[in-house]
């Protein structure tokens, strides 16, 4: 602002000075023409015009080509104002020069010199005027600029500070509110003004971020609470079995039964820990995949053989529908883990024959596991893949509620999605949909 005001002041000063000079020069040019015409008529003298001019402000002289005064206004009849060089220049053409009065006050003057010819003689007519008013006007203007410039700078600074403070006031309010929000104040949001500007949009975006963080924190708290609950039950059973085994008077059969129960609970704890590790790695973006071409028919048949013994123990049967020689680019171990979890879920909570199959549509391969049970309860499909979520009728039948959550984690790690629904004829239908990659084909 100081640079701008300084530039504006300089432009105003120079423009005002130029206009004053133009006004003075035009006046001198007009008077010079009039005096020159009089000198030509008066045979080289000023005549009566020499006494009629304002002796304080305006004056005139007639000089010969040597610079000698031929005639002049009364106050300058004995004062030479021009040098010989200036007179010689004037004989060649009209010029304007600056000087000063030859008196004590030495006031500034401006003179215009014009050549004239009288009876064959070459003369120079000089008319002049005092520029003291010009000097005073410029001095007054400079004083006004010197006072007004800093004052305008001060006012502009105060106005700029006020505007900046007003504009950044909402930012300060958001900062204070953000500093006051803690983990024990859920639902608190930053204040957002009604104005549709960048700061309001910033506040809206930050509030949306706070909502996402609050949801994530709540999910993590729920996850920790559910994990603690799931760990507490097998640990309590394991402790009870070991305490019973340490009592005196236990038979060999009772000790063996207690140890087998402890082994089962230990396996359950190990499986739960592995499931929690998979989910934690997925949350951190560190679920490693070792991808390669995977034949769908071989994959489904391998899952069937691996789960056949568990199915026979429950008097169940697993069949594979012909999927064809379709191949996908995936991590075979992770995909097998996801399908194993789906089969185990069908064995625990379903009934009848379990069907493994796959279908291709819209650039995706959909691998599904179906059973002939009662299917999912109403409104459960939407939350089936959430952590520690189980259907009400299955809560007392074992399981940690992480099997389907891990299926979803594996599907998303491959760029796909897991979906759960009930079949048209009853029974659960759970699918893992993965994209087909270009360049991967069947045998």
C-alpha positions as CSV (number, residue, x, y, z in Angstrom):
1,X,0.0,0.0,0.0
2,X,2.9,2.4,0.7
3,X,4.3,1.7,-2.7
4,X,0.9,2.3,-4.4
5,X,0.3,5.5,-2.5
6,X,3.8,6.7,-3.2
7,X,3.4,6.0,-6.9
8,X,0.0,7.7,-7.0
9,X,1.4,10.7,-5.2
10,X,4.3,10.9,-7.7
11,X,1.9,10.7,-10.6
12,X,-0.3,13.4,-9.2
13,X,2.6,15.7,-8.5
14,X,4.2,15.3,-11.9
15,X,0.8,15.7,-13.6
16,X,0.0,18.9,-11.7
17,X,3.5,20.3,-12.4
18,X,3.0,19.5,-16.1
19,X,-0.3,21.3,-16.2
20,X,1.1,24.3,-14.5
21,X,4.0,24.5,-17.0
22,X,1.6,24.1,-19.9
23,X,-0.6,27.0,-18.6
24,X,2.5,29.2,-18.1
25,X,4.0,28.4,-21.5
26,X,0.7,29.0,-23.3
27,X,0.4,32.4,-21.6
28,X,3.9,33.3,-22.5
29,X,3.4,32.2,-26.1
30,X,0.3,34.4,-26.5
31,X,2.0,37.4,-24.9
32,X,5.1,36.9,-26.9
33,X,3.1,37.0,-30.2
34,X,1.4,40.2,-29.1
35,X,4.6,41.9,-28.0
36,X,6.4,40.9,-31.2
37,X,3.7,42.4,-33.3
38,X,3.9,45.7,-31.3
39,X,7.7,45.8,-31.6
40,X,7.4,45.4,-35.4
41,X,4.9,48.3,-35.6
42,X,6.8,50.5,-33.1
43,X,10.1,50.3,-35.0
44,X,11.9,48.1,-32.5
45,X,10.4,49.5,-29.3
46,X,7.8,48.3,-26.9
47,X,5.8,51.6,-27.1
48,X,3.1,52.0,-24.5
49,X,2.9,48.2,-23.9
50,X,6.1,48.4,-21.9
51,X,4.4,50.5,-19.2
52,X,1.1,48.7,-19.2
53,X,2.3,45.3,-18.2
54,X,2.1,44.2,-14.5
55,X,5.5,45.1,-13.2
56,X,5.2,42.6,-10.3
57,X,4.4,39.5,-12.4
58,X,5.0,40.2,-16.1
59,X,7.8,42.0,-18.0
60,X,9.3,42.4,-21.5
61,X,12.6,43.3,-23.2
62,X,13.8,43.9,-26.7
63,X,17.4,42.8,-27.4
64,X,19.6,43.3,-30.4
65,X,21.6,40.4,-31.8
66,X,24.5,41.2,-29.4
67,X,22.3,40.9,-26.4
68,X,22.1,44.7,-25.7
69,X,18.8,46.0,-24.3
70,X,17.0,48.1,-26.9
71,X,13.9,48.6,-24.8
72,X,12.4,47.0,-21.7
73,X,9.8,47.2,-19.0
74,X,10.6,49.9,-16.4
75,X,11.9,47.6,-13.7
76,X,14.3,45.7,-16.1
77,X,15.7,48.5,-18.3
78,X,19.1,48.2,-16.8
79,X,19.0,44.4,-16.0
80,X,20.3,41.8,-18.4
81,X,18.5,38.5,-17.8
82,X,19.9,36.5,-20.8
83,X,23.3,35.3,-21.7
84,X,24.8,35.8,-25.2
85,X,24.3,32.1,-25.9
86,X,20.6,32.2,-25.1
87,X,20.2,35.3,-27.4
88,X,22.0,33.5,-30.3
89,X,19.7,30.5,-29.8
90,X,16.7,32.8,-29.8
91,X,17.7,34.3,-33.1
92,X,17.4,30.8,-34.7
93,X,13.9,30.2,-33.3
94,X,11.6,30.7,-30.4
95,X,12.7,29.2,-27.1
96,X,11.6,29.1,-23.4
97,X,14.2,29.4,-20.6
98,X,14.0,29.6,-16.8
99,X,15.9,32.1,-14.7
100,X,15.5,34.4,-11.7
101,X,15.0,38.0,-11.0
102,X,18.3,40.0,-10.6
103,X,17.0,41.5,-7.3
104,X,17.5,40.5,-3.7
105,X,14.6,38.0,-3.4
106,X,15.8,36.1,-6.6
107,X,12.3,34.9,-7.4
108,X,12.1,32.3,-10.2
109,X,10.9,33.5,-13.6
110,X,10.2,31.9,-17.0
111,X,10.9,33.7,-20.3
112,X,10.0,33.1,-23.9
113,X,12.3,34.5,-26.6
114,X,11.1,35.2,-30.1
115,X,13.1,36.5,-33.1
116,X,11.7,39.5,-35.0
117,X,13.0,41.6,-38.0
118,X,12.5,45.4,-38.1
119,X,13.9,47.4,-41.0
120,X,16.5,44.7,-41.7
121,X,17.6,44.5,-38.1
122,X,17.4,41.2,-36.3
123,X,16.0,41.6,-32.8
124,X,14.9,39.3,-30.0
125,X,11.6,39.9,-28.1
126,X,11.6,38.5,-24.6
127,X,8.5,38.2,-22.4
128,X,8.6,36.7,-19.0
129,X,6.6,36.1,-15.9
130,X,7.2,35.1,-12.3
131,X,6.9,31.4,-11.4
132,X,6.7,32.0,-7.7
133,X,3.0,31.0,-7.6
134,X,3.9,27.8,-9.4
135,X,6.6,27.0,-6.9
136,X,4.2,27.7,-4.0
137,X,1.5,25.6,-5.6
138,X,3.9,22.7,-6.0
139,X,5.2,23.1,-2.5
140,X,1.7,23.1,-1.1
141,X,0.8,20.0,-3.1
142,X,4.0,18.2,-1.9
143,X,3.1,19.1,1.7
144,X,-0.4,17.7,1.3
145,X,0.9,14.5,-0.2
146,X,3.5,14.2,2.6
147,X,0.7,14.5,5.2
148,X,-2.1,12.8,3.3
149,X,0.0,9.8,2.1
150,X,0.9,8.5,5.6
151,X,-2.6,9.3,6.8
152,X,-4.1,7.3,3.9
153,X,-1.6,4.5,4.5
154,X,-2.6,4.4,8.2
155,X,-6.3,4.4,7.3
156,X,-5.7,1.7,4.7
157,X,-3.7,-0.4,7.2
158,X,-6.5,-0.1,9.8
159,X,-9.1,-1.0,7.2
160,X,-7.1,-3.9,5.9
161,X,-6.5,-5.1,9.5
162,X,-10.2,-4.9,10.2
163,X,-11.2,-6.7,7.0
164,X,-8.6,-9.4,7.7
165,X,-9.7,-9.8,11.3
166,X,-13.3,-10.0,10.2
167,X,-12.6,-12.5,7.4
168,X,-10.4,-14.7,9.7
169,X,-12.7,-14.4,12.7
170,X,-14.5,-17.7,11.7
171,X,-11.2,-19.4,11.4
172,X,-10.2,-18.3,14.9
173,X,-13.6,-19.5,16.2
174,X,-13.0,-22.9,14.5
175,X,-9.5,-23.1,16.0
176,X,-10.7,-22.4,19.5
177,X,-13.5,-25.0,19.1
178,X,-11.0,-27.5,17.6
179,X,-8.7,-27.0,20.6
180,X,-11.6,-27.7,23.0
181,X,-12.8,-30.9,21.3
182,X,-11.5,-34.0,23.0
183,X,-12.1,-37.7,23.0
184,X,-14.8,-37.3,25.7
185,X,-16.9,-34.9,23.6
186,X,-18.4,-37.0,20.9
187,X,-20.6,-35.2,18.4
188,X,-19.0,-31.8,18.8
189,X,-18.5,-29.9,15.6
190,X,-16.7,-26.8,14.4
191,X,-18.9,-23.6,14.1
192,X,-19.7,-22.8,10.5
193,X,-21.0,-19.5,9.3
194,X,-24.0,-19.2,6.9
195,X,-21.9,-17.5,4.2
196,X,-21.2,-19.6,1.1
197,X,-17.5,-18.9,1.0
198,X,-14.2,-20.8,1.2
199,X,-14.0,-20.6,5.0
200,X,-17.5,-22.0,5.4
201,X,-16.8,-24.8,2.9
202,X,-13.5,-25.5,4.9
203,X,-15.5,-25.8,8.1
204,X,-18.0,-28.1,6.5
205,X,-15.2,-30.3,5.1
206,X,-13.5,-30.4,8.5
207,X,-16.8,-31.3,10.2
208,X,-17.3,-34.1,7.7
209,X,-13.8,-35.3,8.6
210,X,-14.6,-35.2,12.3
211,X,-17.7,-37.3,11.6
212,X,-15.6,-39.9,9.8
213,X,-13.0,-39.9,12.6
214,X,-15.7,-40.3,15.2
215,X,-17.2,-43.2,13.3
216,X,-13.8,-44.8,13.0
217,X,-13.1,-44.3,16.7
218,X,-16.4,-45.7,17.7
219,X,-15.8,-48.7,15.4
220,X,-12.4,-49.3,17.0
221,X,-13.9,-49.0,20.5
222,X,-16.6,-51.5,19.6
223,X,-14.0,-53.8,18.0
224,X,-11.8,-53.8,21.1
225,X,-14.8,-54.4,23.3
226,X,-16.1,-57.2,21.2
227,X,-12.6,-58.7,20.9
228,X,-12.3,-58.6,24.7
229,X,-15.6,-60.3,25.1
230,X,-14.7,-63.0,22.6
231,X,-11.4,-63.7,24.3
232,X,-12.8,-63.8,27.7
233,X,-15.0,-66.8,27.2
234,X,-12.4,-69.3,25.9
235,X,-9.9,-68.0,28.4
236,X,-12.4,-68.6,31.2
237,X,-13.1,-72.1,30.0
238,X,-9.4,-72.8,29.6
239,X,-8.7,-71.7,33.1
240,X,-11.6,-73.7,34.5
241,X,-10.5,-76.9,32.8
242,X,-6.9,-76.5,34.0
243,X,-8.0,-75.8,37.5
244,X,-10.2,-79.0,37.4
245,X,-7.3,-81.0,36.1
246,X,-5.1,-79.9,39.0
247,X,-7.5,-81.1,41.6
248,X,-6.6,-84.3,43.5
249,X,-8.5,-87.5,42.9
250,X,-9.0,-87.0,39.2
251,X,-9.1,-90.1,37.1
252,X,-7.0,-90.6,33.9
253,X,-10.2,-90.3,31.8
254,X,-11.2,-87.0,33.5
255,X,-7.7,-85.6,33.1
256,X,-7.6,-86.5,29.4
257,X,-11.1,-85.0,28.8
258,X,-10.0,-81.8,30.6
259,X,-6.9,-81.5,28.5
260,X,-8.8,-82.1,25.2
261,X,-11.2,-79.4,26.2
262,X,-8.2,-77.1,26.9
263,X,-6.7,-77.9,23.5
264,X,-10.0,-77.1,21.8
265,X,-10.2,-73.7,23.6
266,X,-6.5,-73.1,22.7
267,X,-7.3,-73.7,19.0
268,X,-10.2,-71.4,19.3
269,X,-8.0,-68.7,20.8
270,X,-5.3,-69.2,18.1
271,X,-7.9,-68.9,15.3
272,X,-9.4,-65.8,16.9
273,X,-5.9,-64.3,17.2
274,X,-5.2,-65.1,13.5
275,X,-8.5,-63.5,12.5
276,X,-7.8,-60.4,14.5
277,X,-4.4,-60.1,12.9
278,X,-5.8,-60.4,9.4
279,X,-8.3,-57.6,10.1
280,X,-5.7,-55.4,11.8
281,X,-3.3,-55.7,8.8
282,X,-6.2,-54.9,6.4
283,X,-7.0,-51.8,8.4
284,X,-3.4,-50.7,8.1
285,X,-3.3,-51.4,4.4
286,X,-0.7,-54.2,5.0
287,X,-2.6,-57.3,4.0
288,X,0.0,-58.8,1.7
289,X,-1.2,-60.6,-1.5
290,X,0.8,-63.0,-3.5
291,X,-1.2,-63.0,-6.7
292,X,-1.1,-65.2,-9.7
293,X,-3.4,-67.1,-12.2
294,X,-6.0,-69.1,-10.3
295,X,-8.2,-71.7,-12.0
296,X,-11.7,-71.4,-10.6
297,X,-12.7,-75.0,-11.1
298,X,-9.5,-76.3,-9.4
299,X,-10.0,-73.8,-6.5
300,X,-13.6,-74.9,-5.8
301,X,-12.7,-78.6,-6.0
302,X,-9.9,-78.1,-3.6
303,X,-12.1,-76.3,-1.1
304,X,-14.7,-79.2,-1.4
305,X,-12.1,-81.9,-0.7
306,X,-10.6,-79.9,2.3
307,X,-14.0,-79.4,3.9
308,X,-15.5,-82.8,3.1
309,X,-14.5,-84.4,6.4
310,X,-16.1,-81.7,8.5
311,X,-19.2,-82.0,6.4
312,X,-19.4,-85.8,7.0
313,X,-19.2,-85.3,10.7
314,X,-22.4,-83.2,10.5
315,X,-24.0,-85.6,8.0
316,X,-23.8,-82.9,5.3
317,X,-22.7,-83.0,1.7
318,X,-20.7,-80.5,-0.4
319,X,-21.1,-80.3,-4.2
320,X,-19.4,-78.2,-6.8
321,X,-21.3,-76.9,-9.8
322,X,-19.3,-76.9,-13.0
323,X,-17.6,-73.5,-13.1
324,X,-15.6,-74.0,-16.4
325,X,-12.0,-73.3,-17.0
326,X,-12.2,-69.6,-16.0
327,X,-9.0,-68.1,-14.5
328,X,-8.6,-65.0,-12.4
329,X,-5.6,-63.1,-11.0
330,X,-5.7,-63.5,-7.3
331,X,-3.9,-64.8,-4.2
332,X,-4.9,-68.5,-4.0
333,X,-4.4,-68.9,-0.3
334,X,-6.4,-65.8,0.6
335,X,-9.3,-66.8,-1.7
336,X,-9.2,-70.4,-0.3
337,X,-9.4,-68.8,3.2
338,X,-12.4,-66.8,2.2
339,X,-14.2,-69.8,0.7
340,X,-13.3,-72.0,3.7
341,X,-14.9,-69.4,6.0
342,X,-18.1,-69.4,3.9
343,X,-18.3,-73.2,3.9
344,X,-17.7,-73.2,7.7
345,X,-20.4,-70.6,8.2
346,X,-22.8,-72.8,6.1
347,X,-21.8,-75.9,8.1
348,X,-22.4,-74.1,11.5
349,X,-25.5,-72.1,10.7
350,X,-27.1,-73.7,7.6
351,X,-28.6,-77.0,6.7
352,X,-28.8,-79.5,3.8
353,X,-26.4,-79.7,0.9
354,X,-23.8,-77.0,0.5
355,X,-23.2,-75.9,-3.1
356,X,-20.0,-74.3,-4.4
357,X,-20.0,-72.6,-7.8
358,X,-19.0,-69.6,-9.8
359,X,-20.5,-67.4,-12.6
360,X,-19.1,-64.7,-14.8
361,X,-20.9,-61.4,-15.6
362,X,-20.0,-57.8,-16.4
363,X,-16.3,-58.4,-16.2
364,X,-16.5,-60.0,-12.8
365,X,-16.3,-63.6,-11.5
366,X,-18.8,-64.4,-8.7
367,X,-17.9,-67.4,-6.5
368,X,-20.8,-68.4,-4.3
369,X,-21.6,-70.8,-1.4
370,X,-25.2,-71.8,-0.9
371,X,-27.0,-74.0,1.6
372,X,-30.5,-75.2,2.2
373,X,-31.1,-73.9,5.6
374,X,-33.4,-71.1,6.8
375,X,-31.1,-68.4,5.5
376,X,-30.3,-65.1,7.1
377,X,-32.7,-63.4,9.4
378,X,-34.5,-60.3,8.2
379,X,-32.3,-57.2,7.9
380,X,-29.2,-59.2,8.8
381,X,-27.7,-59.3,5.3
382,X,-26.7,-55.6,5.4
383,X,-24.6,-56.1,8.5
384,X,-23.5,-59.7,7.9
385,X,-19.9,-58.7,7.1
386,X,-19.4,-56.4,10.0
387,X,-17.0,-57.5,12.7
388,X,-18.3,-59.7,15.6
389,X,-21.8,-59.7,14.0
390,X,-23.8,-62.8,14.2
391,X,-27.4,-63.7,13.7
392,X,-29.4,-63.9,16.9
393,X,-30.2,-67.6,16.5
394,X,-26.5,-68.4,16.0
395,X,-25.1,-66.6,19.0
396,X,-25.1,-69.7,21.2
397,X,-23.6,-72.0,18.6
398,X,-19.9,-70.9,18.7
399,X,-17.9,-68.7,16.3
400,X,-16.4,-65.3,16.9
401,X,-18.4,-63.4,14.3
402,X,-15.2,-62.6,12.3
403,X,-15.5,-65.2,9.5
404,X,-17.6,-63.2,7.2
405,X,-15.7,-60.0,8.1
406,X,-12.5,-61.7,6.9
407,X,-14.2,-62.7,3.7
408,X,-15.1,-59.0,3.0
409,X,-11.5,-58.0,3.9
410,X,-10.0,-60.5,1.4
411,X,-12.5,-59.5,-1.3
412,X,-11.8,-55.8,-1.0
413,X,-8.0,-56.4,-1.0
414,X,-8.6,-58.0,-4.4
415,X,-10.6,-55.0,-5.6
416,X,-13.9,-56.9,-5.2
417,X,-16.9,-57.2,-2.9
418,X,-18.6,-59.8,-0.8
419,X,-22.4,-60.0,-0.7
420,X,-24.9,-62.0,1.3
421,X,-28.6,-62.7,0.6
422,X,-31.2,-65.5,0.8
423,X,-31.8,-67.7,-2.2
424,X,-35.2,-67.7,-3.9
425,X,-35.9,-71.2,-2.6
426,X,-34.5,-70.5,0.9
427,X,-31.1,-70.9,2.3
428,X,-28.2,-68.5,2.5
429,X,-26.4,-67.3,-0.6
430,X,-23.0,-65.7,0.0
431,X,-20.9,-64.5,-2.9
432,X,-17.3,-63.2,-3.4
433,X,-17.2,-61.0,-6.6
434,X,-13.8,-60.3,-8.0
435,X,-12.8,-58.4,-11.2
436,X,-11.5,-60.4,-14.2
437,X,-8.1,-59.1,-15.1
438,X,-7.1,-58.7,-18.8
439,X,-4.5,-61.2,-20.0
440,X,-5.7,-63.9,-17.6
441,X,-7.6,-66.8,-19.3
442,X,-8.5,-70.4,-18.8
443,X,-6.6,-73.5,-20.0
